[in-house]
Amino acid sequence: MPRPVQYNITEKPIETPIGMVEGPEGFTGEGFFASKLSDVVGLARKNSIWPLPFATSCCGIEFMALMGSHYDLARFGSERVSFSPRQCDLLMVMGTIAKKMAPIVKQVYLQMAEPRWVLAMGACASSGGIFDTYSVLQGIDQIIPVDVYVPGCPPRPEAVLDGFMKVQDLVGKESLRRRNSDRYRELMESYGIQ
Amino acid sequence: MALSNEIIKQKLSEKFGEDLTGWEEPYGMLTFSSNKDLNLKVLQFLYDDPELQFRFLTDICAVHYPEKKGEELAVVYHLHNLIDNIRIRFKIYTDINIPDVFSASALYSAANWMERETYDFYGVNFVGHPNLKRILNVDDMEYFPMRKEFPLEDQTRIDKDDEMFGRS
């Protein structure tokens, strides 16, 4: 007996034909709109994050599903996956990072221009995962600062989307002065950067 | 007549006599050992002899036996005769405090990287190797991780509660 179809059996009218992002709060009048510069910058940044996938193992396969049509990271303004660190905003580390690869991850991070964010996907990138052994880095936060951790082994694409939306939240709300602050400089110095 | 374990054993015994010991044939694979100073002579003989012709070095590995005092480290050579398709295993034992073994890299080019790997994980010092340094682990590693006195787990990790893993 065929499996009964459960989804997409009734046609739903499309409510809005194109997904639109809400504009920032502001004061509007005839012919002008006044808002905070940081809100506008945040809005622009968070909806055009260029990810740099650093995929080393099975989490990378989940990321491929995430980039495919079914889950489609492009809906979040991130269809432009770049392998050039200098043009990227978000370093997505996906998979086991061996200790020998740690300097390369750090080099890629250093080559990215500020402002930059890091997402650690999966148990291995976040904590070493099951690979509690002499050759594996016990979490990439030992070498670079991480903004969002996505748990799972590997996480489902929905979980990565959720993590990505958390990154978007951070990006949209970040103060324009954060990267020049003393606290940020201290954070970087604790990783031996600059 | 095709080469067999008996012929190999006979030829080796003729050449080296009582110097070769520990003869056994686990799963049909001829295995023997010798004094560690003889390793190059035995390998050279196995390589050069027109009948034996063990010209392919499949693998070099080491084994750590902490309970065998004086011969804690075993270095194992796996050799293959590609003409008769026969494999043999040749072992030497060395003291872990003096882990000097002659390098086979001049005889078998394949030994170059294999000996580097064996050095990397067990600290066997291959005398005469052209470039004996770590090959797989990070360069600044300070120990030989496959020796049994070192725990497998990464010691930098502080978030692991031993009780949760049933080993307190």
Interface residues (C-beta under 8 A of the other chain):
Chain A: K99 K100 S127 G128 D132 T133 Y134 S135 V136 Q138 Q142
Chain B: L136 N137 V138 M141 P145 F150 L152 E153 D154 T156 R157 D159 K160
